[in-house]
């Protein structure tokens, strides 16, 4: 008989997230410009804080240092935070340059 805690949530991330602070304007095809704030980023996605008037699956375009304009779609939204998946994975060398320009820090506690 197992007495350990059973976790209901499985971590599905494939890339390390870096803590950043990047205010930006997202472009939405129907809503126009949406002010947002990216608070963490990985090679395949990012999280924002602030109101995000979108439904799951909707797409936005953001401008990132080094990368330029890139499209992303909303994966989840809860309590003033939202998670987006990028349209493509950012190449490692470009990602590292971007995180450096954003002043990003590595994931806490060695999390990858």
VMD Tcl script that builds the backbone (N, CA, C; Angstrom):
set m [mol new atoms 336]
animate dup $m
set s [atomselect $m all]
$s set {name element resname resid chain x y z} {
  {N N UNK 1 A 0.826 -1.169 0.000}
  {CA C UNK 1 A 0.000 0.000 0.000}
  {C C UNK 1 A 0.883 1.249 0.000}
  {N N UNK 2 A 0.606 2.162 -0.907}
  {CA C UNK 2 A 1.379 3.389 -1.035}
  {C C UNK 2 A 0.766 4.474 -0.162}
  {N N UNK 3 A 1.613 5.143 0.625}
  {CA C UNK 3 A 1.122 6.206 1.497}
  {C C UNK 3 A 1.575 7.581 1.035}
  {N N UNK 4 A 2.318 7.665 -0.062}
  {CA C UNK 4 A 2.822 8.949 -0.542}
  {C C UNK 4 A 1.721 9.793 -1.148}
  {N N UNK 5 A 2.002 11.053 -1.253}
  {CA C UNK 5 A 1.048 11.980 -1.874}
  {C C UNK 5 A 0.963 11.703 -3.358}
  {N N UNK 6 A -0.228 11.783 -3.889}
  {CA C UNK 6 A -0.436 11.598 -5.317}
  {C C UNK 6 A -0.763 12.944 -5.932}
  {N N UNK 7 A 0.024 13.339 -6.896}
  {CA C UNK 7 A -0.188 14.626 -7.544}
  {C C UNK 7 A -1.190 14.484 -8.683}
  {N N UNK 8 A -2.137 15.385 -8.722}
  {CA C UNK 8 A -3.158 15.352 -9.761}
  {C C UNK 8 A -2.716 16.096 -11.013}
  {N N UNK 9 A -1.708 16.931 -10.886}
  {CA C UNK 9 A -1.250 17.740 -12.019}
  {C C UNK 9 A 0.075 17.181 -12.523}
  {N N UNK 10 A 0.151 16.944 -13.808}
  {CA C UNK 10 A 1.376 16.452 -14.423}
  {C C UNK 10 A 2.041 17.605 -15.151}
  {N N UNK 11 A 3.315 17.827 -14.888}
  {CA C UNK 11 A 4.054 18.895 -15.552}
  {C C UNK 11 A 4.314 18.489 -16.994}
  {N N UNK 12 A 3.829 19.286 -17.944}
  {CA C UNK 12 A 3.964 18.952 -19.361}
  {C C UNK 12 A 4.900 19.892 -20.099}
  {N N UNK 13 A 5.518 20.832 -19.390}
  {CA C UNK 13 A 6.412 21.768 -20.056}
  {C C UNK 13 A 7.634 21.047 -20.571}
  {N N UNK 14 A 8.092 21.487 -21.730}
  {CA C UNK 14 A 9.245 20.863 -22.357}
  {C C UNK 14 A 10.474 21.763 -22.336}
  {N N UNK 15 A 10.333 22.999 -21.871}
  {CA C UNK 15 A 11.448 23.930 -21.883}
  {C C UNK 15 A 11.452 24.748 -20.603}
  {N N UNK 16 A 12.647 25.151 -20.174}
  {CA C UNK 16 A 12.797 25.947 -18.961}
  {C C UNK 16 A 12.134 27.308 -19.138}
  {N N UNK 17 A 11.474 27.766 -18.087}
  {CA C UNK 17 A 10.876 29.093 -18.078}
  {C C UNK 17 A 11.805 30.038 -17.342}
  {N N UNK 18 A 11.966 31.229 -17.892}
  {CA C UNK 18 A 12.811 32.245 -17.279}
  {C C UNK 18 A 11.939 33.397 -16.824}
  {N N UNK 19 A 12.175 33.864 -15.617}
  {CA C UNK 19 A 11.426 34.993 -15.074}
  {C C UNK 19 A 11.898 36.266 -15.766}
  {N N UNK 20 A 10.943 37.020 -16.313}
  {CA C UNK 20 A 11.246 38.287 -16.988}
  {C C UNK 20 A 10.193 39.321 -16.587}
  {N N UNK 21 A 10.407 40.539 -16.988}
  {CA C UNK 21 A 9.415 41.597 -16.825}
  {C C UNK 21 A 9.421 42.391 -18.115}
  {N N UNK 22 A 8.460 42.077 -18.988}
  {CA C UNK 22 A 8.449 42.681 -20.320}
  {C C UNK 22 A 7.049 43.199 -20.660}
  {N N UNK 23 A 6.804 44.505 -20.377}
  {CA C UNK 23 A 5.526 45.074 -20.808}
  {C C UNK 23 A 5.522 45.153 -22.331}
  {N N UNK 24 A 4.416 44.770 -22.923}
  {CA C UNK 24 A 4.333 44.798 -24.379}
  {C C UNK 24 A 2.885 45.010 -24.806}
  {N N UNK 25 A 2.711 45.226 -26.074}
  {CA C UNK 25 A 1.374 45.351 -26.636}
  {C C UNK 25 A 1.151 44.174 -27.573}
  {N N UNK 26 A 0.133 43.395 -27.257}
  {CA C UNK 26 A -0.243 42.271 -28.105}
  {C C UNK 26 A -1.250 42.766 -29.135}
  {N N UNK 27 A -1.162 42.214 -30.324}
  {CA C UNK 27 A -2.105 42.583 -31.376}
  {C C UNK 27 A -3.091 41.439 -31.579}
  {N N UNK 28 A -4.378 41.774 -31.589}
  {CA C UNK 28 A -5.436 40.794 -31.812}
  {C C UNK 28 A -6.224 41.234 -33.037}
  {N N UNK 29 A -6.582 40.302 -33.888}
  {CA C UNK 29 A -7.198 40.693 -35.165}
  {C C UNK 29 A -8.550 41.384 -35.022}
  {N N UNK 30 A -9.292 41.121 -33.942}
  {CA C UNK 30 A -10.582 41.784 -33.757}
  {C C UNK 30 A -10.552 42.867 -32.673}
  {N N UNK 31 A -9.766 42.647 -31.632}
  {CA C UNK 31 A -9.734 43.578 -30.503}
  {C C UNK 31 A -8.687 44.680 -30.659}
  {N N UNK 32 A -7.790 44.527 -31.611}
  {CA C UNK 32 A -6.729 45.516 -31.796}
  {C C UNK 32 A -5.622 45.321 -30.778}
  {N N UNK 33 A -5.078 46.422 -30.275}
  {CA C UNK 33 A -3.958 46.366 -29.341}
  {C C UNK 33 A -4.430 46.058 -27.920}
  {N N UNK 34 A -3.706 45.161 -27.255}
  {CA C UNK 34 A -3.983 44.782 -25.869}
  {C C UNK 34 A -2.696 44.951 -25.081}
  {N N UNK 35 A -2.712 45.845 -24.078}
  {CA C UNK 35 A -1.536 45.993 -23.220}
  {C C UNK 35 A -1.418 44.757 -22.338}
  {N N UNK 36 A -0.206 44.220 -22.260}
  {CA C UNK 36 A 0.024 43.045 -21.427}
  {C C UNK 36 A 1.432 43.075 -20.861}
  {N N UNK 37 A 1.713 42.153 -19.961}
  {CA C UNK 37 A 2.999 42.114 -19.281}
  {C C UNK 37 A 3.458 40.658 -19.206}
  {N N UNK 38 A 4.515 40.326 -19.950}
  {CA C UNK 38 A 5.068 38.966 -19.934}
  {C C UNK 38 A 5.929 38.827 -18.685}
  {N N UNK 39 A 5.639 37.792 -17.867}
  {CA C UNK 39 A 6.360 37.618 -16.599}
  {C C UNK 39 A 7.255 36.379 -16.593}
  {N N UNK 40 A 7.022 35.453 -17.512}
  {CA C UNK 40 A 7.986 34.373 -17.703}
  {C C UNK 40 A 7.892 33.876 -19.131}
  {N N UNK 41 A 9.011 33.290 -19.597}
  {CA C UNK 41 A 9.078 32.917 -21.005}
  {C C UNK 41 A 9.955 31.692 -21.174}
  {N N UNK 42 A 9.616 30.888 -22.163}
  {CA C UNK 42 A 10.437 29.738 -22.539}
  {C C UNK 42 A 10.570 29.753 -24.051}
  {N N UNK 43 A 11.262 28.782 -24.587}
  {CA C UNK 43 A 11.454 28.710 -26.038}
  {C C UNK 43 A 10.158 28.398 -26.770}
  {N N UNK 44 A 9.126 27.934 -26.043}
  {CA C UNK 44 A 7.878 27.617 -26.730}
  {C C UNK 44 A 6.640 28.264 -26.122}
  {N N UNK 45 A 6.801 29.210 -25.175}
  {CA C UNK 45 A 5.621 29.859 -24.626}
  {C C UNK 45 A 5.965 30.929 -23.615}
  {N N UNK 46 A 4.921 31.583 -23.103}
  {CA C UNK 46 A 5.117 32.621 -22.093}
  {C C UNK 46 A 3.854 32.771 -21.257}
  {N N UNK 47 A 4.015 33.426 -20.099}
  {CA C UNK 47 A 2.886 33.727 -19.233}
  {C C UNK 47 A 2.787 35.234 -19.073}
  {N N UNK 48 A 1.553 35.731 -19.059}
  {CA C UNK 48 A 1.308 37.155 -18.853}
  {C C UNK 48 A 0.543 37.362 -17.555}
  {N N UNK 49 A 0.655 38.579 -17.010}
  {CA C UNK 49 A -0.173 38.996 -15.880}
  {C C UNK 49 A -0.972 40.198 -16.328}
  {N N UNK 50 A -2.192 40.283 -15.849}
  {CA C UNK 50 A -3.097 41.358 -16.233}
  {C C UNK 50 A -4.295 40.788 -16.968}
  {N N UNK 51 A -5.294 41.629 -17.143}
  {CA C UNK 51 A -6.507 41.178 -17.823}
  {C C UNK 51 A -6.207 40.787 -19.263}
  {N N UNK 52 A -6.744 39.646 -19.667}
  {CA C UNK 52 A -6.577 39.161 -21.031}
  {C C UNK 52 A -7.967 38.804 -21.551}
  {N N UNK 53 A -8.564 39.693 -22.341}
  {CA C UNK 53 A -9.950 39.518 -22.780}
  {C C UNK 53 A -10.102 38.519 -23.927}
  {N N UNK 54 A -9.479 37.353 -23.797}
  {CA C UNK 54 A -9.490 36.362 -24.866}
  {C C UNK 54 A -10.054 35.035 -24.375}
  {N N UNK 55 A -10.523 34.237 -25.302}
  {CA C UNK 55 A -10.967 32.879 -25.002}
  {C C UNK 55 A -9.852 31.904 -25.372}
  {N N UNK 56 A -9.859 30.772 -24.726}
  {CA C UNK 56 A -8.870 29.736 -25.008}
  {C C UNK 56 A -8.813 29.455 -26.511}
  {N N UNK 57 A -7.591 29.408 -27.034}
  {CA C UNK 57 A -7.392 29.125 -28.452}
  {C C UNK 57 A -7.232 30.364 -29.313}
  {N N UNK 58 A -7.627 31.533 -28.802}
  {CA C UNK 58 A -7.485 32.753 -29.598}
  {C C UNK 58 A -6.013 33.114 -29.759}
  {N N UNK 59 A -5.716 33.804 -30.856}
  {CA C UNK 59 A -4.337 34.135 -31.209}
  {C C UNK 59 A -4.053 35.620 -31.050}
  {N N UNK 60 A -2.792 35.882 -30.655}
  {CA C UNK 60 A -2.280 37.242 -30.602}
  {C C UNK 60 A -0.915 37.244 -31.275}
  {N N UNK 61 A -0.438 38.436 -31.587}
  {CA C UNK 61 A 0.924 38.606 -32.077}
  {C C UNK 61 A 1.634 39.533 -31.104}
  {N N UNK 62 A 2.829 39.126 -30.661}
  {CA C UNK 62 A 3.625 39.964 -29.760}
  {C C UNK 62 A 4.976 40.236 -30.414}
  {N N UNK 63 A 5.616 41.291 -29.942}
  {CA C UNK 63 A 6.951 41.630 -30.430}
  {C C UNK 63 A 7.930 41.349 -29.304}
  {N N UNK 64 A 8.920 40.484 -29.593}
  {CA C UNK 64 A 9.933 40.111 -28.607}
  {C C UNK 64 A 11.307 40.556 -29.087}
  {N N UNK 65 A 12.176 40.977 -28.156}
  {CA C UNK 65 A 13.539 41.337 -28.552}
  {C C UNK 65 A 14.200 40.167 -29.275}
  {N N UNK 66 A 15.029 40.444 -30.244}
  {CA C UNK 66 A 15.774 39.473 -31.055}
  {C C UNK 66 A 14.835 38.709 -31.995}
  {N N UNK 67 A 13.702 38.248 -31.500}
  {CA C UNK 67 A 12.785 37.402 -32.267}
  {C C UNK 67 A 11.939 38.225 -33.233}
  {N N UNK 68 A 11.494 39.392 -32.794}
  {CA C UNK 68 A 10.582 40.197 -33.596}
  {C C UNK 68 A 9.144 39.780 -33.347}
  {N N UNK 69 A 8.300 39.957 -34.355}
  {CA C UNK 69 A 6.874 39.606 -34.226}
  {C C UNK 69 A 6.712 38.091 -34.285}
  {N N UNK 70 A 5.907 37.573 -33.341}
  {CA C UNK 70 A 5.635 36.144 -33.324}
  {C C UNK 70 A 4.218 35.925 -32.812}
  {N N UNK 71 A 3.546 34.968 -33.403}
  {CA C UNK 71 A 2.169 34.664 -33.024}
  {C C UNK 71 A 2.146 33.634 -31.904}
  {N N UNK 72 A 1.123 33.737 -31.049}
  {CA C UNK 72 A 0.942 32.793 -29.952}
  {C C UNK 72 A -0.551 32.590 -29.731}
  {N N UNK 73 A -0.908 31.421 -29.194}
  {CA C UNK 73 A -2.328 31.214 -28.888}
  {C C UNK 73 A -2.514 30.907 -27.406}
  {N N UNK 74 A -3.657 31.347 -26.892}
  {CA C UNK 74 A -3.975 31.223 -25.476}
  {C C UNK 74 A -4.256 29.759 -25.126}
  {N N UNK 75 A -3.510 29.254 -24.152}
  {CA C UNK 75 A -3.682 27.884 -23.676}
  {C C UNK 75 A -4.562 27.853 -22.436}
  {N N UNK 76 A -4.334 28.809 -21.520}
  {CA C UNK 76 A -5.112 28.858 -20.279}
  {C C UNK 76 A -5.157 30.284 -19.771}
  {N N UNK 77 A -6.134 30.549 -18.911}
  {CA C UNK 77 A -6.297 31.865 -18.296}
  {C C UNK 77 A -6.965 31.665 -16.943}
  {N N UNK 78 A -6.377 32.264 -15.885}
  {CA C UNK 78 A -6.925 32.089 -14.543}
  {C C UNK 78 A -6.411 33.185 -13.621}
  {N N UNK 79 A -7.301 33.861 -12.946}
  {CA C UNK 79 A -6.937 34.831 -11.926}
  {C C UNK 79 A -5.979 35.924 -12.362}
  {N N UNK 80 A -6.181 36.492 -13.532}
  {CA C UNK 80 A -5.322 37.578 -13.996}
  {C C UNK 80 A -4.019 37.125 -14.629}
  {N N UNK 81 A -3.877 35.838 -14.835}
  {CA C UNK 81 A -2.700 35.299 -15.527}
  {C C UNK 81 A -3.161 34.508 -16.742}
  {N N UNK 82 A -2.287 34.442 -17.742}
  {CA C UNK 82 A -2.629 33.706 -18.956}
  {C C UNK 82 A -1.371 33.049 -19.525}
  {N N UNK 83 A -1.533 31.847 -20.028}
  {CA C UNK 83 A -0.424 31.119 -20.635}
  {C C UNK 83 A -0.617 30.980 -22.131}
  {N N UNK 84 A 0.453 31.254 -22.884}
  {CA C UNK 84 A 0.405 31.208 -24.339}
  {C C UNK 84 A 1.453 30.252 -24.888}
  {N N UNK 85 A 1.109 29.581 -25.963}
  {CA C UNK 85 A 2.062 28.749 -26.686}
  {C C UNK 85 A 2.438 29.485 -27.963}
  {N N UNK 86 A 3.739 29.564 -28.229}
  {CA C UNK 86 A 4.211 30.245 -29.438}
  {C C UNK 86 A 3.921 29.404 -30.669}
  {N N UNK 87 A 3.810 30.056 -31.811}
  {CA C UNK 87 A 3.528 29.372 -33.064}
  {C C UNK 87 A 4.663 28.439 -33.485}
  {N N UNK 88 A 5.868 28.737 -32.989}
  {CA C UNK 88 A 7.030 27.905 -33.295}
  {C C UNK 88 A 7.990 27.981 -32.120}
  {N N UNK 89 A 8.855 27.011 -32.014}
  {CA C UNK 89 A 9.865 27.000 -30.966}
  {C C UNK 89 A 10.980 27.961 -31.373}
  {N N UNK 90 A 11.419 28.772 -30.439}
  {CA C UNK 90 A 12.504 29.722 -30.702}
  {C C UNK 90 A 13.835 28.986 -30.626}
  {N N UNK 91 A 14.691 29.220 -31.612}
  {CA C UNK 91 A 16.021 28.584 -31.614}
  {C C UNK 91 A 16.800 28.972 -30.369}
  {N N UNK 92 A 17.595 28.041 -29.852}
  {CA C UNK 92 A 18.289 28.223 -28.586}
  {C C UNK 92 A 19.161 29.473 -28.564}
  {N N UNK 93 A 19.950 29.715 -29.613}
  {CA C UNK 93 A 20.828 30.889 -29.596}
  {C C UNK 93 A 20.021 32.190 -29.568}
  {N N UNK 94 A 18.922 32.260 -30.315}
  {CA C UNK 94 A 18.065 33.445 -30.305}
  {C C UNK 94 A 17.360 33.584 -28.958}
  {N N UNK 95 A 16.919 32.459 -28.400}
  {CA C UNK 95 A 16.249 32.493 -27.107}
  {C C UNK 95 A 17.183 33.035 -26.028}
  {N N UNK 96 A 18.410 32.531 -26.003}
  {CA C UNK 96 A 19.376 32.990 -25.004}
  {C C UNK 96 A 19.668 34.486 -25.149}
  {N N UNK 97 A 19.792 34.965 -26.384}
  {CA C UNK 97 A 20.014 36.397 -26.615}
  {C C UNK 97 A 18.815 37.215 -26.127}
  {N N UNK 98 A 17.614 36.714 -26.417}
  {CA C UNK 98 A 16.403 37.413 -26.008}
  {C C UNK 98 A 16.309 37.485 -24.482}
  {N N UNK 99 A 16.520 36.369 -23.789}
  {CA C UNK 99 A 16.437 36.346 -22.327}
  {C C UNK 99 A 17.468 37.290 -21.724}
  {N N UNK 100 A 18.648 37.338 -22.322}
  {CA C UNK 100 A 19.683 38.254 -21.833}
  {C C UNK 100 A 19.223 39.703 -21.968}
  {N N UNK 101 A 18.631 40.044 -23.101}
  {CA C UNK 101 A 18.143 41.415 -23.303}
  {C C UNK 101 A 16.991 41.751 -22.371}
  {N N UNK 102 A 16.177 40.748 -22.043}
  {CA C UNK 102 A 15.047 40.965 -21.140}
  {C C UNK 102 A 15.473 40.965 -19.676}
  {N N UNK 103 A 16.743 40.623 -19.413}
  {CA C UNK 103 A 17.207 40.573 -18.037}
  {C C UNK 103 A 16.621 39.419 -17.274}
  {N N UNK 104 A 16.325 38.340 -17.973}
  {CA C UNK 104 A 15.674 37.183 -17.362}
  {C C UNK 104 A 16.565 36.424 -16.413}
  {N N UNK 105 A 15.923 35.755 -15.498}
  {CA C UNK 105 A 16.640 34.907 -14.547}
  {C C UNK 105 A 16.237 33.464 -14.779}
  {N N UNK 106 A 17.117 32.516 -14.432}
  {CA C UNK 106 A 16.802 31.110 -14.626}
  {C C UNK 106 A 15.633 30.689 -13.747}
  {N N UNK 107 A 15.025 29.548 -14.071}
  {CA C UNK 107 A 13.906 29.068 -13.266}
  {C C UNK 107 A 14.318 28.852 -11.812}
  {N N UNK 108 A 13.430 29.108 -10.849}
  {CA C UNK 108 A 13.768 28.912 -9.446}
  {C C UNK 108 A 13.986 27.434 -9.114}
  {N N UNK 109 A 14.842 27.178 -8.173}
  {CA C UNK 109 A 15.069 25.819 -7.656}
  {C C UNK 109 A 15.515 24.840 -8.715}
  {N N UNK 110 A 16.217 25.315 -9.731}
  {CA C UNK 110 A 16.747 24.435 -10.765}
  {C C UNK 110 A 15.686 23.819 -11.645}
  {N N UNK 111 A 14.456 24.335 -11.585}
  {CA C UNK 111 A 13.370 23.776 -12.378}
  {C C UNK 111 A 13.640 23.995 -13.856}
  {N N UNK 112 A 13.430 23.026 -14.644}
  {CA C UNK 112 A 13.662 23.089 -16.093}
  {C C UNK 112 A 12.427 22.781 -16.859}
}
mol reanalyze $m
mol bondsrecalc $m
mol representation Tube
mol addrep $m
